[in-house]
């Protein structure tokens, strides 16, 4: 579990920005998200890890575009489908997590967070803090630090 989630009391309320990736609902802790935007142009980066679609310009800052479908092992989206970027910072760098859609902000009690099911895909299990059972579906909570730490390690290897 991420350090920030682990330190919260069980009755603490946590806000999540919900995103969909290949139809699956994921939650990003709201404290990790600083922007939501539609990328205009992504410039490929030679020899970058497969999950990196390239870089883009966000109000004068160079942002690394992370393809979350690749990162989580989903099939790639069709070229004509619109993607949305969720801006996050990690270790002084800005990243745009490319997702299919951004939904609402949910406020949930930490006590409702359950452990990861044992049959969860290993790629997801490594990058999530647990799941919330919502009315109609499960929402996996992405650990942004783990998602980006692994990419940073792979890029420097």
N, C-alpha and C positions, 0 to 999 in steps of 0.2 A: 504494500500500500504506500502511496506517495507520502512523503514526510508531512506535507501540509494536511492531508486527510487524516493521517494517523494521530495527529496532535489535537484534533477536535474532540470535544465531548460527544458521547453517543447521542445526546438529545440536541446536538447542534444542527442548525439548518445550513444546508449547502446549496448554492445556486450553480446550475449547469446550463451552458449553452448547448442546445441539442443540435446535432448534425446527422445527416444520413449519408452513408457510404454504401453504394450498391444495395440500397433498400434497407440496410440494417441501421438501427438507431444507436447512436453513441452520444455520450455526454462529455463535455469538456468543462472542467471547473472554471467558473466565470473569472476567477482571479488570474487565470492563464491567458485569457483572450483580451486583446487590445484593439483589434480591428476586424471587420468583416467587409470584404470587397470582391468585386469581379475583376480578375486579372485581365489586363488589356493585351499584353504581349509578353510571352515567356521566351527568354533567350536560352537555348541549350548550352550546357557546360560540358566540354569534352572530358571524358574519363571520370565523370561524376558517378556515384552509385546509381543503380537503376531506379531507386525511389525518388531521385532528384530529377524533376522535369527541366530545371534550369533556374535562372534568376529573373527577377522582374524589378521594376522601379515602382516604389510606393512612396509618393511625395518626397522624392529625392533620396530615399534610402534604398539600398540594394537588398532585396529579400530573396532568400532561397525558397523555391517552390517545391514542396514535398507532395508527391502523388500518394495520397492515403489509400487509394485502391491497390496500388502496387505494394505499399508498406504492409497492408493487412492481407494480401494474397487474393484479392478479388480480381475478376476480369476487368480489363480496361474499359473505359466508357467509349461510346461512339464519338467520332471526331466532331459531329454537329451538336453534341450535348454541351450545355453550359456548365461550367464549373465555377465554384465559389471558393474563395480563399479565406481562411480564418487566420488572422495574424497573431502570432505568439512570439515571445522572446525567450531565448535560452542561452545562458552564459554569454550575454552581451551581443548576441546575434539575433536578427529577426528572421522568422520563417513564416511562410504562408502555407498552411495545411490545405491542400486542394481536396474539397469534398463536393458531393453532388448537390446538397442543399443544406441550408441553415434553418432551423426551426425556432421554437420559442425558448425562453429562459424558464427553467423549472426550478422551484425551491423545494428541496426534499430533506427529510430528517436523516442524519447519518445512520441512525439506528436501522433504517430500512435497507441499507447497503448490505448485500449478501456476498459471501465468498464466491469466487469463480467456480462454475461447475466443472467437474473433472473431465467432462467430454468437450470442453471448449477448445477450439483450434489452438495449437501451441503458440502460433504467432500472436493471436489475440490475447492469450493468457499472459504472455510475457509483457504485453503493453497495456493491460487493464488493471484497475484497482478492485474490481468487483462488478456486480450488476445490481440494478434496481428493477424490481418487478412493478411495472406500471399497469394501468387498467387493461390495455390491449396487447402489450408487448414487453420485452425485456430491453433495458437500456444498459449497455456496457459502458463503464466509465474509463475513458482513456487517460493514462498517466503520461502527460505531455513530456515530462522529463525523460522517461524511458524511451518514448518514441523518438525523441530527438537525440538522446545520448547515443543510442545504437547507431544512428545515421552518422553522427559525428565521429564515432569510433571507426566505422567502416570507411569513411572518407579519408581518415588519416592513416589507415593500415597500408 
